[in-house]
Amino acid sequence: MNRDTIVALSTAPGAAAIAIVRLSGPEARTIAARIAPAATFAERFAQLCTLYDAQGEAIDRGIVLYFAAPRSFTGEEVVEFQSHGGMIVAEALLEAAKKLGARLAEPGEFSKRAFLNGKIDLSEAEAIARMIEARSRDAARILARQMRGELSRFVEEARSALLEALAHAEVMIDYAEEDLPDDLLERLRGRLEELRVRFVDLVASSRRRRGLIEGFRVAIVGKPNVGKSSLLNALLRYERAIVSEIAGTTRDTIEESIRIGTYVVRIVDTAGIRNAADSIERIGVERSIESVREADIVIALFDRSRPLDEEDHRILELIETHPEKEWIVALNKSDLPPAIETDELDRYDPIPISAKGEFSGLIARLEAILNARGADEELMLTSERQIEAIEEAARQIGEAAEPLNRGELELFSYHLTEAIRSLASITRPLESGEILDRMFSEFCLGK
């Protein structure tokens, strides 16, 4: 473990009310005493002091906070300076700390030290990093639960169950000639299958709700000239996409973020889906279909003022071939006389809208779907790394079933050990060096 002292700006750069510069390491208090010589460094006591550079010239007057080891975020000596916001003062404090013996922290190094000192585990560290980029209130709530150790407790309970199964296997190996309970094997098999199913369900639920953390993707699809770009512009309340009566004007996907209720969602305007006239437009159509695959919610847009045609039926085929998606069927141009036969669309509960101004029903439907995704209070995996670890644990448990049935207990134990190893990677990996370097490097500076 590094024993040097690190420093970083822990607030966003730029003009603000305050800027926080954080020191952590064995020399944190010594360096801070040179910057704030009037500070008494009473633990967890905010003190207003004049702050000086390495040459003894005053930089600013600010707050000094001292956290003694191990009662700090990193588990080391930590000092925070809260100065007036703006890069000039913050840079002067950073420069002073570096001249007095600190080095600039690497991305995620504060959190990495907290992990290495046993203050947090990996699941809590990931929650800290993702909280900064939370895309909804539900995301913040889920991540706050992880920061309080919810996922850690789940992993520990699952690990205990697998260790118990391993202990039973050892008993059966060591006492094969003894009279063991007749139902021991059956109970063992049942517990493991119950755990495997729980893992599979958790992965499926987490993938379904990943938009809570990363931001939901909403794709708008339809044939050319049904008003997809007009709807995007109306939702954004400014002219983002070119609107024209010429079919095929939008030849590529256009993405923008908007807020719906308490959620930030990514709206994707796609090229019109039809038999394209040229190679460039065909690429646009292919990307539109790919957007459907990647989206969490898809708005299928139809022109209510025109009868359904072959191109509309291609959109209906998309709905049928992707039943796993959340679809909203919207009938645009409701301000014009209707010409569409809605019998084919009634089962999709279509919403009449006008991209020129009346689309409140569409917004309400979107918000209801998003709220339903966020209402689930169950545990959630918040990163692809966590999902892959649980998937691998479930796979190893599944592969352990056959050796157990054949009485090959050594092979059975091997698979359970691999499942435990996968679980451990979520909170505290057994072989951590490379994994930790890669994970914490994705954090922002000062975290």
Secondary structure as UniProt FT lines:
FT   STRAND          6..9
FT   STRAND          18..24
FT   TURN            26..27
FT   HELIX           28..35
FT   TURN            37..38
FT   STRAND          47..52
FT   TURN            54..55
FT   STRAND          58..67
FT   TURN            69..70
FT   STRAND          78..84
FT   HELIX           87..99
FT   TURN            100..101
FT   STRAND          103..104
FT   TURN            107..108
FT   HELIX           109..116
FT   TURN            117..118
FT   HELIX           122..131
FT   TURN            132..133
FT   HELIX           137..147
FT   TURN            148..149
FT   HELIX           150..174
FT   TURN            175..177
FT   TURN            182..183
FT   HELIX           184..208
FT   TURN            209..210
FT   HELIX           211..214
FT   STRAND          216..221
FT   TURN            224..225
FT   HELIX           228..236
FT   TURN            247..248
FT   STRAND          254..260
FT   TURN            261..262
FT   STRAND          263..269
FT   HELIX           279..294
FT   STRAND          297..303
FT   TURN            304..305
FT   HELIX           310..321
FT   TURN            323..324
FT   STRAND          326..332
FT   TURN            334..335
FT   HELIX           342..344
FT   HELIX           346..348
FT   STRAND          351..352
FT   TURN            355..357
FT   HELIX           360..374
FT   HELIX           384..406
FT   HELIX           409..427
FT   HELIX           433..440
FT   TURN            441..442
FT   TURN            445..446
//
